[in-house]
Amino acid sequence: VAKSDQPTVTHTHEDTGQITLKPLDLNDVDQITLNADASQGEVHVEVLDDSGRRISGFSKEDATTIHGDGLRHSVSWKENEVADLSEGMCILRLHLNHATAYALNLERSSGVTR
């Protein structure tokens, strides 16, 4: 996989902010991991449809809170998994509170990490 195929996120924020990525194909994605430093805060990841509307069960409020400094924080939601998403393009939005995000990885069932 070419390096340009990996969604790259670089954001340092001393207070709060959000990052909205371009639409991504999440079909066959088994897991999403985030390289982030949330040791002084937290990160939540929500999923939007390709029109920018929140998807039920994948909102900021449904997201599990990411804390700490790590290369592979697991991105998850309280009652849903990424595999539960309908086919089609989705938009990921990161909500940062006193946190820094560096990169997002999509781990596909085909074994390809992007």
N, CA, C and O atoms as CSV, one atom per row, in Angstrom:
chain,resi,resn,atom,element,x,y,z
A,1,VAL,N,N,0.846,-1.179,0.000
A,1,VAL,CA,C,0.000,0.000,0.000
A,1,VAL,C,C,0.885,1.234,0.000
A,1,VAL,O,O,1.796,1.357,0.819
A,2,ALA,N,N,0.622,2.114,-0.891
A,2,ALA,CA,C,1.392,3.346,-0.952
A,2,ALA,C,C,1.123,4.180,0.290
A,2,ALA,O,O,0.009,4.200,0.815
A,3,LYS,N,N,2.160,4.866,0.750
A,3,LYS,CA,C,2.024,5.668,1.955
A,3,LYS,C,C,0.899,6.689,1.828
A,3,LYS,O,O,0.246,6.997,2.826
A,4,SER,N,N,0.653,7.219,0.641
A,4,SER,CA,C,-0.382,8.225,0.451
A,4,SER,C,C,-1.782,7.660,0.655
A,4,SER,O,O,-2.733,8.430,0.794
A,5,ASP,N,N,-1.941,6.319,0.677
A,5,ASP,CA,C,-3.241,5.707,0.898
A,5,ASP,C,C,-3.642,5.704,2.368
A,5,ASP,O,O,-4.806,5.464,2.689
A,6,GLN,N,N,-2.699,5.966,3.259
A,6,GLN,CA,C,-2.989,5.965,4.692
A,6,GLN,C,C,-3.548,7.315,5.110
A,6,GLN,O,O,-2.944,8.349,4.825
A,7,PRO,N,N,-4.723,7.318,5.801
A,7,PRO,CA,C,-5.211,8.598,6.308
A,7,PRO,C,C,-4.219,9.143,7.334
A,7,PRO,O,O,-3.963,8.500,8.352
A,8,THR,N,N,-3.673,10.293,7.076
A,8,THR,CA,C,-2.697,10.885,7.977
A,8,THR,C,C,-3.322,12.061,8.691
A,8,THR,O,O,-3.946,12.925,8.076
A,9,VAL,N,N,-3.143,12.078,9.998
A,9,VAL,CA,C,-3.705,13.134,10.827
A,9,VAL,C,C,-2.572,13.713,11.646
A,9,VAL,O,O,-1.876,12.979,12.346
A,10,THR,N,N,-2.381,14.989,11.572
A,10,THR,CA,C,-1.432,15.638,12.464
A,10,THR,C,C,-2.120,16.860,13.020
A,10,THR,O,O,-2.472,17.779,12.281
A,11,HIS,N,N,-2.309,16.867,14.318
A,11,HIS,CA,C,-3.005,17.985,14.940
A,11,HIS,C,C,-2.563,18.088,16.387
A,11,HIS,O,O,-2.647,17.118,17.141
A,12,THR,N,N,-2.103,19.235,16.765
A,12,THR,CA,C,-1.771,19.504,18.154
A,12,THR,C,C,-2.740,20.560,18.635
A,12,THR,O,O,-2.913,21.598,17.995
A,13,HIS,N,N,-3.362,20.299,19.745
A,13,HIS,CA,C,-4.328,21.261,20.251
A,13,HIS,C,C,-4.217,21.342,21.753
A,13,HIS,O,O,-4.328,20.330,22.445
A,14,GLU,N,N,-3.999,22.538,22.263
A,14,GLU,CA,C,-3.844,22.718,23.696
A,14,GLU,C,C,-5.188,22.819,24.402
A,14,GLU,O,O,-5.245,22.735,25.629
A,15,ASP,N,N,-6.253,22.994,23.662
A,15,ASP,CA,C,-7.570,23.117,24.264
A,15,ASP,C,C,-8.468,22.058,23.638
A,15,ASP,O,O,-8.247,20.865,23.851
A,16,THR,N,N,-9.457,22.459,22.883
A,16,THR,CA,C,-10.330,21.502,22.224
A,16,THR,C,C,-10.366,21.788,20.731
A,16,THR,O,O,-10.081,22.901,20.288
A,17,GLY,N,N,-10.715,20.778,19.975
A,17,GLY,CA,C,-10.822,20.952,18.536
A,17,GLY,C,C,-11.326,19.673,17.905
A,17,GLY,O,O,-11.543,18.670,18.584
A,18,GLN,N,N,-11.507,19.719,16.614
A,18,GLN,CA,C,-11.933,18.531,15.896
A,18,GLN,C,C,-11.253,18.468,14.538
A,18,GLN,O,O,-10.861,19.482,13.960
A,19,ILE,N,N,-11.130,17.243,14.052
A,19,ILE,CA,C,-10.569,16.987,12.733
A,19,ILE,C,C,-11.587,16.147,11.986
A,19,ILE,O,O,-12.006,15.098,12.474
A,20,THR,N,N,-11.987,16.599,10.809
A,20,THR,CA,C,-12.914,15.844,9.975
A,20,THR,C,C,-12.141,15.378,8.748
A,20,THR,O,O,-11.625,16.192,7.982
A,21,LEU,N,N,-12.066,14.061,8.569
A,21,LEU,CA,C,-11.326,13.491,7.451
A,21,LEU,C,C,-12.179,13.456,6.193
A,21,LEU,O,O,-13.401,13.590,6.259
A,22,LYS,N,N,-11.542,13.280,5.066
A,22,LYS,CA,C,-12.272,13.114,3.811
A,22,LYS,C,C,-12.990,11.762,3.848
A,22,LYS,O,O,-12.627,10.899,4.646
A,23,PRO,N,N,-14.006,11.564,2.996
A,23,PRO,CA,C,-14.726,10.285,2.987
A,23,PRO,C,C,-13.786,9.103,2.734
A,23,PRO,O,O,-12.892,9.161,1.889
A,24,LEU,N,N,-14.018,8.039,3.491
A,24,LEU,CA,C,-13.204,6.825,3.404
A,24,LEU,C,C,-14.096,5.618,3.177
A,24,LEU,O,O,-15.245,5.592,3.617
A,25,ASP,N,N,-13.568,4.631,2.494
A,25,ASP,CA,C,-14.261,3.357,2.320
A,25,ASP,C,C,-13.901,2.472,3.512
A,25,ASP,O,O,-12.766,2.007,3.619
A,26,LEU,N,N,-14.856,2.240,4.403
A,26,LEU,CA,C,-14.595,1.431,5.591
A,26,LEU,C,C,-15.068,-0.020,5.426
A,26,LEU,O,O,-15.073,-0.787,6.389
A,27,ASN,N,N,-15.465,-0.392,4.197
A,27,ASN,CA,C,-15.841,-1.787,3.940
A,27,ASN,C,C,-14.627,-2.669,4.189
A,27,ASN,O,O,-13.510,-2.302,3.824
A,28,ASP,N,N,-14.829,-3.801,4.793
A,28,ASP,CA,C,-13.779,-4.772,5.105
A,28,ASP,C,C,-12.784,-4.276,6.150
A,28,ASP,O,O,-11.743,-4.903,6.340
A,29,VAL,N,N,-13.077,-3.156,6.839
A,29,VAL,CA,C,-12.212,-2.688,7.920
A,29,VAL,C,C,-12.617,-3.422,9.191
A,29,VAL,O,O,-13.776,-3.384,9.605
A,30,ASP,N,N,-11.646,-4.089,9.800
A,30,ASP,CA,C,-11.897,-4.825,11.031
A,30,ASP,C,C,-11.660,-3.969,12.266
A,30,ASP,O,O,-12.343,-4.115,13.279
A,31,GLN,N,N,-10.689,-3.080,12.166
A,31,GLN,CA,C,-10.331,-2.276,13.328
A,31,GLN,C,C,-9.733,-0.956,12.868
A,31,GLN,O,O,-9.054,-0.881,11.844
A,32,ILE,N,N,-10.007,0.088,13.657
A,32,ILE,CA,C,-9.398,1.397,13.443
A,32,ILE,C,C,-8.523,1.675,14.652
A,32,ILE,O,O,-8.963,1.529,15.793
A,33,THR,N,N,-7.283,2.077,14.400
A,33,THR,CA,C,-6.400,2.444,15.512
A,33,THR,C,C,-5.919,3.875,15.306
A,33,THR,O,O,-5.841,4.370,14.182
A,34,LEU,N,N,-5.600,4.523,16.418
A,34,LEU,CA,C,-5.203,5.921,16.402
A,34,LEU,C,C,-3.892,6.105,17.149
A,34,LEU,O,O,-3.745,5.653,18.285
A,35,ASN,N,N,-2.949,6.766,16.510
A,35,ASN,CA,C,-1.704,7.175,17.154
A,35,ASN,C,C,-1.985,8.555,17.727
A,35,ASN,O,O,-2.140,9.520,16.978
A,36,ALA,N,N,-2.052,8.654,19.059
A,36,ALA,CA,C,-2.410,9.928,19.684
A,36,ALA,C,C,-1.822,10.037,21.081
A,36,ALA,O,O,-1.552,9.039,21.749
A,37,ASP,N,N,-1.633,11.281,21.499
A,37,ASP,CA,C,-1.240,11.571,22.871
A,37,ASP,C,C,-2.417,12.262,23.545
A,37,ASP,O,O,-2.660,13.450,23.332
A,38,ALA,N,N,-3.136,11.513,24.352
A,38,ALA,CA,C,-4.262,12.047,25.120
A,38,ALA,C,C,-3.958,11.897,26.608
A,38,ALA,O,O,-4.861,11.701,27.422
A,39,SER,N,N,-2.670,11.994,26.950
A,39,SER,CA,C,-2.278,11.820,28.350
A,39,SER,C,C,-2.773,12.970,29.222
A,39,SER,O,O,-2.901,12.811,30.436
A,40,GLN,N,N,-3.048,14.112,28.628
A,40,GLN,CA,C,-3.569,15.257,29.385
A,40,GLN,C,C,-5.030,15.542,29.040
A,40,GLN,O,O,-5.579,16.566,29.447
A,41,GLY,N,N,-5.656,14.635,28.290
A,41,GLY,CA,C,-7.033,14.874,27.862
A,41,GLY,C,C,-7.682,13.625,27.331
A,41,GLY,O,O,-7.514,12.539,27.888
A,42,GLU,N,N,-8.437,13.779,26.235
A,42,GLU,CA,C,-9.169,12.646,25.677
A,42,GLU,C,C,-9.495,12.880,24.213
A,42,GLU,O,O,-9.479,14.006,23.715
A,43,VAL,N,N,-9.794,11.761,23.534
A,43,VAL,CA,C,-10.203,11.786,22.137
A,43,VAL,C,C,-11.441,10.911,21.988
A,43,VAL,O,O,-11.528,9.842,22.593
A,44,HIS,N,N,-12.402,11.368,21.178
A,44,HIS,CA,C,-13.563,10.576,20.781
A,44,HIS,C,C,-13.609,10.585,19.256
A,44,HIS,O,O,-13.308,11.603,18.633
A,45,VAL,N,N,-13.982,9.461,18.655
A,45,VAL,CA,C,-14.075,9.376,17.204
A,45,VAL,C,C,-15.512,9.035,16.839
A,45,VAL,O,O,-16.071,8.055,17.330
A,46,GLU,N,N,-16.107,9.857,15.968
A,46,GLU,CA,C,-17.458,9.568,15.508
A,46,GLU,C,C,-17.435,9.304,14.014
A,46,GLU,O,O,-16.489,9.674,13.319
A,47,VAL,N,N,-18.490,8.659,13.527
A,47,VAL,CA,C,-18.604,8.329,12.110
A,47,VAL,C,C,-19.804,9.085,11.540
A,47,VAL,O,O,-20.892,9.092,12.115
A,48,LEU,N,N,-19.570,9.714,10.399
A,48,LEU,CA,C,-20.612,10.443,9.677
A,48,LEU,C,C,-20.865,9.746,8.349
A,48,LEU,O,O,-19.978,9.078,7.817
A,49,ASP,N,N,-22.084,9.900,7.805
A,49,ASP,CA,C,-22.312,9.361,6.467
A,49,ASP,C,C,-21.647,10.277,5.447
A,49,ASP,O,O,-21.077,11.305,5.812
A,50,ASP,N,N,-21.718,9.911,4.181
A,50,ASP,CA,C,-21.002,10.687,3.168
A,50,ASP,C,C,-21.580,12.086,2.956
A,50,ASP,O,O,-20.996,12.897,2.238
A,51,SER,N,N,-22.732,12.369,3.584
A,51,SER,CA,C,-23.320,13.717,3.541
A,51,SER,C,C,-22.967,14.534,4.775
A,51,SER,O,O,-23.362,15.694,4.888
A,52,GLY,N,N,-22.222,13.933,5.702
A,52,GLY,CA,C,-21.805,14.647,6.899
A,52,GLY,C,C,-22.761,14.544,8.072
A,52,GLY,O,O,-22.622,15.283,9.046
A,53,ARG,N,N,-23.742,13.631,7.999
A,53,ARG,CA,C,-24.685,13.426,9.103
A,53,ARG,C,C,-24.184,12.308,10.014
A,53,ARG,O,O,-23.642,11.306,9.548
A,54,ARG,N,N,-24.376,12.496,11.329
A,54,ARG,CA,C,-23.958,11.477,12.293
A,54,ARG,C,C,-24.722,10.173,12.046
A,54,ARG,O,O,-25.911,10.182,11.725
A,55,ILE,N,N,-24.016,9.064,12.201
A,55,ILE,CA,C,-24.636,7.746,12.067
A,55,ILE,C,C,-25.005,7.262,13.461
A,55,ILE,O,O,-24.164,7.244,14.359
A,56,SER,N,N,-26.262,6.870,13.644
A,56,SER,CA,C,-26.743,6.403,14.940
A,56,SER,C,C,-25.877,5.256,15.455
A,56,SER,O,O,-25.582,4.308,14.727
A,57,GLY,N,N,-25.476,5.357,16.716
A,57,GLY,CA,C,-24.630,4.343,17.332
A,57,GLY,C,C,-23.148,4.591,17.166
A,57,GLY,O,O,-22.328,3.897,17.767
A,58,PHE,N,N,-22.789,5.592,16.340
A,58,PHE,CA,C,-21.387,5.910,16.072
A,58,PHE,C,C,-21.076,7.383,16.332
A,58,PHE,O,O,-20.125,7.926,15.770
A,59,SER,N,N,-21.877,8.032,17.183
A,59,SER,CA,C,-21.683,9.453,17.483
A,59,SER,C,C,-20.559,9.640,18.494
A,59,SER,O,O,-20.024,8.672,19.035
A,60,LYS,N,N,-20.218,10.878,18.734
A,60,LYS,CA,C,-19.218,11.209,19.752
A,60,LYS,C,C,-19.628,10.636,21.105
A,60,LYS,O,O,-18.796,10.111,21.845
A,61,GLU,N,N,-20.911,10.741,21.421
A,61,GLU,CA,C,-21.421,10.237,22.701
A,61,GLU,C,C,-21.360,8.711,22.785
A,61,GLU,O,O,-21.254,8.156,23.878
A,62,ASP,N,N,-21.424,8.036,21.650
A,62,ASP,CA,C,-21.361,6.569,21.614
A,62,ASP,C,C,-19.929,6.048,21.619
A,62,ASP,O,O,-19.694,4.871,21.894
A,63,ALA,N,N,-18.973,6.922,21.315
A,63,ALA,CA,C,-17.572,6.511,21.213
A,63,ALA,C,C,-16.975,6.240,22.592
A,63,ALA,O,O,-17.287,6.929,23.563
A,64,THR,N,N,-16.118,5.231,22.663
A,64,THR,CA,C,-15.376,5.012,23.900
A,64,THR,C,C,-14.269,6.058,23.967
A,64,THR,O,O,-13.711,6.453,22.944
A,65,THR,N,N,-13.965,6.493,25.162
A,65,THR,CA,C,-12.991,7.556,25.372
A,65,THR,C,C,-11.573,7.015,25.262
A,65,THR,O,O,-11.241,5.985,25.850
A,66,ILE,N,N,-10.748,7.717,24.508
A,66,ILE,CA,C,-9.338,7.370,24.372
A,66,ILE,C,C,-8.548,8.281,25.303
A,66,ILE,O,O,-8.643,9.506,25.226
A,67,HIS,N,N,-7.765,7.661,26.186
A,67,HIS,CA,C,-6.878,8.374,27.117
A,67,HIS,C,C,-5.468,7.841,26.942
A,67,HIS,O,O,-5.281,6.745,26.413
A,68,GLY,N,N,-4.467,8.606,27.381
A,68,GLY,CA,C,-3.087,8.142,27.395
A,68,GLY,C,C,-2.358,8.420,26.101
A,68,GLY,O,O,-2.929,8.929,25.136
A,69,ASP,N,N,-1.087,8.076,26.104
A,69,ASP,CA,C,-0.210,8.282,24.958
A,69,ASP,C,C,0.066,6.913,24.356
A,69,ASP,O,O,0.629,6.048,25.027
A,70,GLY,N,N,-0.321,6.699,23.095
A,70,GLY,CA,C,-0.120,5.389,22.490
A,70,GLY,C,C,-0.075,5.446,20.977
A,70,GLY,O,O,-0.632,6.347,20.350
A,71,LEU,N,N,0.603,4.462,20.405
A,71,LEU,CA,C,0.721,4.366,18.951
A,71,LEU,C,C,-0.487,3.687,18.316
A,71,LEU,O,O,-0.788,3.925,17.147
A,72,ARG,N,N,-1.189,2.835,19.086
A,72,ARG,CA,C,-2.284,2.045,18.518
A,72,ARG,C,C,-3.486,1.998,19.463
A,72,ARG,O,O,-3.908,0.924,19.891
A,73,HIS,N,N,-4.030,3.169,19.783
A,73,HIS,CA,C,-5.271,3.192,20.559
A,73,HIS,C,C,-6.371,2.576,19.700
A,73,HIS,O,O,-6.509,2.915,18.524
A,74,SER,N,N,-7.146,1.679,20.283
A,74,SER,CA,C,-8.266,1.089,19.566
A,74,SER,C,C,-9.434,2.080,19.539
A,74,SER,O,O,-9.842,2.599,20.578
A,75,VAL,N,N,-9.961,2.332,18.351
A,75,VAL,CA,C,-11.125,3.194,18.191
A,75,VAL,C,C,-12.355,2.296,18.235
A,75,VAL,O,O,-12.468,1.350,17.456
A,76,SER,N,N,-13.279,2.597,19.155
A,76,SER,CA,C,-14.473,1.757,19.275
A,76,SER,C,C,-15.651,2.577,19.783
A,76,SER,O,O,-15.516,3.733,20.184
A,77,TRP,N,N,-16.805,1.932,19.751
A,77,TRP,CA,C,-18.040,2.541,20.217
A,77,TRP,C,C,-18.676,1.592,21.216
A,77,TRP,O,O,-18.410,0.390,21.193
A,78,LYS,N,N,-19.511,2.123,22.087
A,78,LYS,CA,C,-20.055,1.358,23.213
A,78,LYS,C,C,-20.839,0.123,22.785
A,78,LYS,O,O,-20.699,-0.934,23.400
A,79,GLU,N,N,-21.656,0.234,21.748
A,79,GLU,CA,C,-22.527,-0.886,21.378
A,79,GLU,C,C,-22.357,-1.351,19.940
A,79,GLU,O,O,-23.067,-2.255,19.499
A,80,ASN,N,N,-21.442,-0.757,19.211
A,80,ASN,CA,C,-21.271,-1.103,17.795
A,80,ASN,C,C,-19.809,-1.306,17.463
A,80,ASN,O,O,-18.915,-0.860,18.182
A,81,GLU,N,N,-19.589,-1.995,16.345
A,81,GLU,CA,C,-18.253,-2.207,15.814
A,81,GLU,C,C,-18.200,-1.632,14.409
A,81,GLU,O,O,-19.234,-1.463,13.764
A,82,VAL,N,N,-17.013,-1.335,13.940
A,82,VAL,CA,C,-16.861,-0.762,12.609
A,82,VAL,C,C,-17.491,-1.675,11.551
A,82,VAL,O,O,-17.985,-1.184,10.536
A,83,ALA,N,N,-17.482,-2.974,11.768
A,83,ALA,CA,C,-18.070,-3.920,10.813
A,83,ALA,C,C,-19.591,-3.779,10.728
A,83,ALA,O,O,-20.198,-4.271,9.777
A,84,ASP,N,N,-20.217,-3.117,11.707
A,84,ASP,CA,C,-21.670,-2.910,11.701
A,84,ASP,C,C,-22.108,-1.787,10.766
A,84,ASP,O,O,-23.303,-1.622,10.520
A,85,LEU,N,N,-21.165,-1.020,10.245
A,85,LEU,CA,C,-21.507,0.084,9.350
A,85,LEU,C,C,-22.024,-0.443,8.016
A,85,LEU,O,O,-21.564,-1.474,7.526
A,86,SER,N,N,-22.982,0.272,7.435
A,86,SER,CA,C,-23.485,-0.080,6.109
A,86,SER,C,C,-22.398,0.175,5.077
A,86,SER,O,O,-21.474,0.957,5.302
A,87,GLU,N,N,-22.527,-0.501,3.942
A,87,GLU,CA,C,-21.547,-0.279,2.876
A,87,GLU,C,C,-21.651,1.145,2.364
A,87,GLU,O,O,-22.716,1.761,2.408
A,88,GLY,N,N,-20.551,1.649,1.888
A,88,GLY,CA,C,-20.507,3.005,1.357
A,88,GLY,C,C,-19.415,3.811,2.025
A,88,GLY,O,O,-18.725,3.330,2.923
A,89,MET,N,N,-19.273,5.024,1.579
A,89,MET,CA,C,-18.245,5.914,2.101
A,89,MET,C,C,-18.706,6.520,3.423
A,89,MET,O,O,-19.883,6.838,3.597
A,90,CYS,N,N,-17.768,6.676,4.345
A,90,CYS,CA,C,-18.033,7.278,5.645
A,90,CYS,C,C,-16.969,8.329,5.928
A,90,CYS,O,O,-15.884,8.317,5.347
A,91,ILE,N,N,-17.303,9.225,6.824
A,91,ILE,CA,C,-16.385,10.279,7.231
A,91,ILE,C,C,-16.089,10.096,8.713
A,91,ILE,O,O,-17.012,9.947,9.513
A,92,LEU,N,N,-14.818,10.106,9.085
A,92,LEU,CA,C,-14.439,10.029,10.491
A,92,LEU,C,C,-14.158,11.427,11.009
A,92,LEU,O,O,-13.494,12.228,10.351
A,93,ARG,N,N,-14.674,11.707,12.199
A,93,ARG,CA,C,-14.412,12.995,12.854
A,93,ARG,C,C,-13.813,12.723,14.223
A,93,ARG,O,O,-14.390,11.997,15.032
A,94,LEU,N,N,-12.654,13.311,14.474
A,94,LEU,CA,C,-11.968,13.176,15.764
A,94,LEU,C,C,-12.262,14.411,16.602
A,94,LEU,O,O,-12.091,15.540,16.144
A,95,HIS,N,N,-12.701,14.186,17.825
A,95,HIS,CA,C,-12.933,15.264,18.782
A,95,HIS,C,C,-11.796,15.204,19.794
A,95,HIS,O,O,-11.641,14.207,20.499
A,96,LEU,N,N,-11.004,16.265,19.867
A,96,LEU,CA,C,-9.836,16.291,20.735
A,96,LEU,C,C,-10.041,17.288,21.872
A,96,LEU,O,O,-10.478,18.419,21.658
A,97,ASN,N,N,-9.723,16.851,23.056
A,97,ASN,CA,C,-9.769,17.712,24.234
A,97,ASN,C,C,-8.417,17.585,24.929
A,97,ASN,O,O,-8.139,16.570,25.568
A,98,HIS,N,N,-7.573,18.617,24.804
A,98,HIS,CA,C,-6.213,18.584,25.354
A,98,HIS,C,C,-5.474,17.337,24.878
A,98,HIS,O,O,-4.879,16.617,25.679
A,99,ALA,N,N,-5.516,17.087,23.571
A,99,ALA,CA,C,-4.912,15.887,22.994
A,99,ALA,C,C,-4.287,16.218,21.647
A,99,ALA,O,O,-4.616,17.227,21.023
A,100,THR,N,N,-3.377,15.347,21.209
A,100,THR,CA,C,-2.719,15.468,19.915
A,100,THR,C,C,-2.913,14.161,19.155
A,100,THR,O,O,-2.651,13.082,19.685
A,101,ALA,N,N,-3.373,14.263,17.912
A,101,ALA,CA,C,-3.542,13.087,17.051
A,101,ALA,C,C,-2.475,13.131,15.969
A,101,ALA,O,O,-2.197,14.186,15.400
A,102,TYR,N,N,-1.877,11.968,15.688
A,102,TYR,CA,C,-0.802,11.887,14.703
A,102,TYR,C,C,-1.175,11.096,13.455
A,102,TYR,O,O,-0.889,11.533,12.341
A,103,ALA,N,N,-1.811,9.935,13.626
A,103,ALA,CA,C,-2.149,9.099,12.473
A,103,ALA,C,C,-3.294,8.168,12.823
A,103,ALA,O,O,-3.507,7.819,13.984
A,104,LEU,N,N,-4.015,7.781,11.802
A,104,LEU,CA,C,-5.135,6.864,11.933
A,104,LEU,C,C,-4.861,5.683,11.007
A,104,LEU,O,O,-4.470,5.878,9.856
A,105,ASN,N,N,-5.063,4.460,11.499
A,105,ASN,CA,C,-4.826,3.270,10.682
A,105,ASN,C,C,-6.112,2.482,10.529
A,105,ASN,O,O,-6.854,2.283,11.491
A,106,LEU,N,N,-6.367,2.035,9.302
A,106,LEU,CA,C,-7.515,1.182,9.005
A,106,LEU,C,C,-6.990,-0.222,8.763
A,106,LEU,O,O,-6.252,-0.452,7.805
A,107,GLU,N,N,-7.357,-1.152,9.612
A,107,GLU,CA,C,-6.889,-2.533,9.467
A,107,GLU,C,C,-7.987,-3.350,8.816
A,107,GLU,O,O,-9.063,-3.546,9.380
A,108,ARG,N,N,-7.689,-3.821,7.618
A,108,ARG,CA,C,-8.680,-4.529,6.798
A,108,ARG,C,C,-8.549,-6.046,6.948
A,108,ARG,O,O,-7.480,-6.577,7.251
A,109,SER,N,N,-9.683,-6.723,6.724
A,109,SER,CA,C,-9.699,-8.184,6.841
A,109,SER,C,C,-8.786,-8.835,5.811
A,109,SER,O,O,-8.388,-9.988,5.976
A,110,SER,N,N,-8.454,-8.112,4.760
A,110,SER,CA,C,-7.548,-8.644,3.739
A,110,SER,C,C,-6.105,-8.650,4.222
A,110,SER,O,O,-5.215,-9.152,3.535
A,111,GLY,N,N,-5.874,-8.084,5.419
A,111,GLY,CA,C,-4.520,-8.032,5.951
A,111,GLY,C,C,-3.786,-6.758,5.590
A,111,GLY,O,O,-2.667,-6.533,6.051
A,112,VAL,N,N,-4.396,-5.933,4.780
A,112,VAL,CA,C,-3.764,-4.689,4.365
A,112,VAL,C,C,-4.072,-3.609,5.387
A,112,VAL,O,O,-5.231,-3.390,5.738
A,113,THR,N,N,-3.039,-2.939,5.860
A,113,THR,CA,C,-3.212,-1.816,6.775
A,113,THR,C,C,-2.981,-0.547,6.007
A,113,THR,O,O,-1.971,-0.400,5.319
A,114,ARG,N,N,-3.927,0.386,6.123
A,114,ARG,CA,C,-3.820,1.672,5.405
A,114,ARG,C,C,-3.862,2.782,6.393
A,114,ARG,O,O,-3.787,3.950,6.013
